[in-house]
């Protein structure tokens, strides 16, 4: 009994780890301890037993210790192997698995670096050889110096025999350093193979003793983020489990899989609006400076089976040439390696471009981004695809073998195991290359930093200067600081000029943010525009109303201004950033459909987290107590019951989705339908009684159609060859006498993406005559608010429509485009971009653009705020 109790005690807690280590090293703890012979073991732990009687116990203890120390496979923690059909792991299971890896393997370190938007742990792991793990700080320091060669000790750029001292010192650092590879998974939560594959990859690295794995561990340091959107892991799993075995198995959840931004979380790598992006940049990118970032995704079900770079043109002009060389070399290596292993349906140089920093933070920070895209199933449910169902795309013909495609996949069943096999094979192929070419990767990394910090020559841009930094300090400054951009403030007073030198490691990021983009005219042979993968502009300077100038000579002394008096200084913004005046009783809502809209999420994020911050303080520092609600289909169809509701916002969404939602049979009944005819009638009653309806972008077309407004969308029906503006920034002219634009500059911007452009078709006047066409302001208002037309709803006589144009595009087509790409600008010259319609006692505001675009368009936030609260 006594021996049994000792064994029970040892099998609990950490004693077993000590014994396990003893068996393998033949020593316990102390270096000078004699070898652990069988006799000494018996004498130390079980003096009352004979060695013969103890032998079975020792064998049992040895086997138990060995089992305890074994690195667990994912199945040991999850209860299934990632890639099994119809099986998903929760986030807590995923985190638990990575914790257990770190507990049992000396190759793994676990890090929790913060909380997700909804409060879940945000984690990553570091994996390398045990020796490298002991010296992580050393390798961080080496990489930090290679990223910014100015930090290399004794590395001044004096040339000696053709080689600078800095180059010689850098060569020594390269000889010591390790390739840093960051692998990010699960930014898009319905791409479930991604985060599941992270566990398979980590287990192989933590447990395998194959020479290939040992080479990777010795030469690289791998950082794994299991999911960039931890909340989405559970949102998707909960929905999948709920619908498993029903006709809706494998559908996407009827809510955004990131609380606010859904799929757009992977468009946040330069604005850093979301917690998850901030944590990744602050604690991983900016600490480790990875040479390679492998971003693991899934794509559609019926296209190519797998994509890897090189990317299609265009490449954003501030991406260093070494980055282009790096992702081209590595991508082609992976494709060749996978083809040699028998994988089919591979494609390169297709579909995806390298235009926007919104998806590629690393391209402006010395590291290549390797996007891999594997074909999807229905979440974790298998599908069958016939060969004739396979679809092509830009640069892709899945039925042919050519330089960029093949060998062709012939169709058939496509399962989770196929997805994880493609993902894990590509991941290890990347690691093989990173290990075999360690010095090349580090040297390339240093060359990027060396070019960035070199002194600028005469005639080159020396710096960017912001003379009036008030709007700059409202958000842009924070963004640049997070990206590691260095800034110089030339005095201690508020409003002092800010200088951004170009001779610094991350000047390319700053230039991309300030530049007005010129996307190339990419056309097919018959003149049709070739759509970009995402959008064509990313000028934060324009989006946030920042004025700046480029200096091509070294700046002299800046104008001195009186230091601010802290007692008299106020934060009142200059013209163009005047906030709305909110009231104690301001109650407003945002329409939230079951058919998810990222624009709804961005609107909710702005109103909940930025404009009001939950502390009674709006974006520009003024005290107010607004109350925001989400308004559902059920409330609009039944009765609008939100007390004291003044305004309802309809974010960018197609009219059909607003009216009809999911069709019956496509989703469970509780998620079917939209506002319907009943909802439209209730909305009419709401605005006639004095409420305000604000419609953003495509939602404006819903209002025009269902409220019978005398307004036409002039872009409707135009062929793309004649008119095409995909995600660009346009110039607008504002009527600053209108309350919605009061305090704004006379010229502003509009984010144009699938946007309507308005022309007033008819306008009632006092004597009953109708004005047609888009007349100037004096012809766009009713001459008498007392003359009336029958109400479309209740039959009482309401005032005639009063339509006021608040923003329009310039008369000259050449003046319209500010940044991005625009074909057929003459079609919208002089037309309206923002109008207000008096309807009964209330108002309808139609935005022909997205004033809160991805939380970035600070310059047009005031228009939305004023529309809500006027």
Secondary structure, DSSP 8 states (H G I E B T S, - for coil): -HHHHHHHHHTSTTHHHHHHHHHHHSS-S-TTS----HHHHHHHH-TTS-HHHHHHHHHHHHHHHHHHHS---HHHHHSS-TT-TT----HHHHHHHHHHHHHH-TTEEEEEEEE-TTS-EEEEEEE--HHHHHTHHHHHHHHHHHHSGGGSTT----EETTEEHHHHHHHHHHHH--EEEEEE--SSTT-HHHHHHHHHHHHHHHH---HHHHHHHHHEEEEEES-S-HHHHHHHHHHHHHHTTSTTTT---SS-SSTTTGGGGGG-TTT--SHHHHHHIIIIIHHH--SEEEEEEEE-SSS-SEE-SS-EEEE-TTS-HHHHHHHHHHHHHHHHHHHHTT--SEE-SSS-EE--GGG-GGGGTT-EEEEEEEE--BTTB-EEEEGGG---BTTB-TT---SSB-S---EEEE-HHHHHHHHHHHHHHHHHHHHHTHHHHHHHHHHHHHHHHS---TTS--EEEESS-HHIIIIIHHHHHHTT---EE-SSSTT--EEEESSSTTHHHHHHHHS--B----B-TTS-B---SS-S---HHHHTT---EEESS------------TTT------TT-------TT-EEEEE--SS--HHHHHHHHIIIIISSTTTTB-TTS-B---EEEEE-HHHHHS----TT--EEEE-S--HHHHHH-B-TTSS-GGGBB-SHHHHHHHHHHHHHTT-EEEEETTHHHHHHHHTT-SEEETTTT--TTT-B-EEEEEEEEE-TTSTTTTTS-SEEEEEEES---EEE-EEE-TTS-EEESS--GGGSS-S-TT-EEE-TTT-SEEE--EEEEEEE--SSGGGTEEEB--B-GGGTTT-EEEEEEEETTEEEEEESS-TTGGGT-HHHHHHHHHHHH-
